[in-house]
Amino acid sequence: PSIRVQWASSSSKPGQPVSDSSEGHIYLTNSCVKRLLEIIEGSEFLRLQVEGGGCSGFQYKFSLDTVINPDDRQGQRIKGVFEQSGARVVVDVDSLAFVKGAMVDFSQELIRNSFQVVSNPQAEQGCSCGTSFSVKL
């Protein structure tokens, strides 16, 4: 299957979709790609999941993984794999509905370094730390 992704610099905003919007997609910033390439080993990739919880109703969860799960697929197609320059981010189909059109960034601050979802068009509001959000109805 073909994998499509659009990436942007940390300071840019998501552009036009690479594919039609019903497929769902995410964007990777240069800093996200750079950091992933620094920390991944072998077949590892960054997994992004959305779970219930947090101070706004839903929260983002990031982890390193090596296995494509059945819920990362829709039918025979792997739907939630986004790749740029060898760095991969995988999102399960259910979570993709909550983050489609969003941008994944790697942020370096004095108090923490972390992967973050920024510019999420599916989120109505989020908490100040950026890990929790509420969904647009």
N, C-alpha and C positions, 0 to 999 in steps of 0.2 A: 504493500500500500504506500501511496505517496504521503509525505509528511510536509505540511506547509506551516511556516512560522514567519512572523514579521518581528524584527527586533529594532530597537531604538536606543539612543543614548539616554542616560539617566535624566537628562534635562528635557528631553522631548516628550511629546504626548503621543498616544496611539494614533496611527494614521488610518488609512482606509483598510478594510478587511482584506486579507489575502484571498480568502474564499468566501462563499456566501454565508451570511450570518446565521443560517440555520445549523451549520456545522459546528459553530463554536470554536473559538481560538483564544489564545492568550499571547501576550507580547513579552519578550525578554529584553531587558536593558543590557547595555554593554557591561555594566558592573556585575550583573547577575551571571552573564556568560563567563566573564573573567574569573569570578570567585568559584564558580562550579568547576571550571577547568583546573583550578588550583587544588581543589579538595577531593574530586572524584578519583576513584581507582577502578580500573578495569571497566566492568559493565554497569557501574553505579550511575544513578540518576537522582535528581531531586524530585521527591513526591510532594505534591500539594493536595491537601484534603481540606474540605470544609466540614466542620462538626457543629452540632448544637452546643451552645454555651457561651461563655464570655459575658462581658457586661452589656453587650448590645444584641444578643440573641444567637449569633453565629460567630465562629472563630476559625481563623486560618491555622493549619497545622503543616509544618514542613518537616520532612525527614529524608534521609538517604535510603535508597532501596535498590534492589537488583532484579526484582521479579515483576513482570507485567501480569497483573491479576485479571481474572475474568471480567470484573466490573470496570476495567479500563477499556473494554471493548463494547461496541454496539454492533451486534450481529458478528460477522466475520472481520469487520474493520476495527483496527486499533484507532480509537477516536481521540483520546486525550494525550497523545505524545507530541511534544513540541521540542524541536531540536535546532540548535544553531552552533555551528563550528565545533561539533562534538559534544556540546553541553546539552543534556536532555532534562526536560521537566515533564513529569507525567501527572495527569489529573484524572481521577476516576469519573465516569460518565455522570453520576449524581452530583459530584462536586463541581464539574464543569458548568452545569447550569447556573451556579452561583458566582462563577468567576469569568464567564465568557466575555471577551473584550477587555479584560483587565491586563495590567502590566505587572510582571514580577521583577523586582529590583533587589539588589543587595546594598544595604545601607551600613555605612561605617560612621559611628558616633562615639563620643568620648565614653559614654556609659554602656554601649553595647554595639555589637555588629550582628546583623541579622538579615535574612531574606524577608521581604515584605511584599504584599500585594498592594499596589498603588493604582490609582485611577480605575477603580472597579465600577463599571457602569451599572452593575446589578445591585450595588450597595446604596442605600438611602443615606445612611450616616454611619460613622464609626467611632470607636473610642479614641482617646488621645494617644494611646500607645500603638495603634495601628493593627492590632491583632484581632479585633472584634468588630463586627458590623451588623447592621440590620438590613433586610432585603426590601427593595422597592416593591410595593404591591400594585 
